[in-house]
Structure formats: C-alpha cells, structure tokens
Amino acid sequence: MAFTSPQATKIRHYLGYPQVYRQSNPRLEGAIEVVGGDVDAVALTVALLASIDNVWLAMETQALVSAGLKSLDKGDVELYDNQAKTVGIQRIGRMYCARLSGMFGVPIATDVFGTTGYQGDAWKLTSGNSSLAGMG
C-alpha cells in the first residue's frame, strides 16, 4: 500500500523538506517508497500524520483563544495568557515530527512548528543528499 500524493506531501511538509526539487532529496523520496510498501509502517505513519494534524488544529484554536480579551475594566485591558499552552502544544508537534523523522530515517530539515521558515539547503549537507555532503 503506497502513500497517496496528499500523504507524501504531508510527510515532506512535516519533516520540513521543500515540495519542489524533490529530485534533490532522493533519501526521503526513497524512504517514502520503502515505508509505503510496508502495511504496518503505513498505518503508523498515517496515525502520526493525523496526530500532527490534530496538533495544528489545537494550535490554531489556542491562537484564537489567546487573542481574546479576558476583561475590560475601567480602561484596563487584560488578555488571556496562554503562551505556556501554545509552547506545550508545539512540543507535542515536534515530538510527533521527531517520530516521523525516525520512521523515515531522515533529519528534520525545517522545524514546521517554529517561526523561522525555510533556512536554505543546509539540510542537504546533514542528510547526505547532495554532492556537497562530504565537503567542509
């Protein structure tokens, strides 16, 4: 049972790999094929993807709550303080991504639960997917 295109896209996304230039990442692409050939591994991966999806939903919900007003009294504004909950939710998401990373045998290229976004092609150096891998 191979992964569907949307599932493979989520795997790339949650591990932080660019969707474009997939030919530059034969290690992950090969792992998607190999893991996709194992029914039990596919079931575990699909469960992990669903868990990560749930973390995203929880983070979005938490963001809406934390943007809310707790009280407005005589000109004093008090907002809900839910930063700790958001950080805890992010940790759970990162934990699931780490499990996905282990399942596919590739490092996490970009922290999708962070705020920095794509950091360039440094992931090629650590993953051995580039001719630059032995340099440096």
Secondary structure, DSSP 8 states (H G I E B T S, - for coil): ----HHHHHHHHHHHT--SS-GGG-HHHHHHHHHHHT-HHHHHHHHHHHHHHHHHHHHHHHHHHHHTSEEEEETTEEEE---HHHHHHHHHHHHHHHHHHHHHHT----S-TTSSS----THHHHHHT-STTTT--
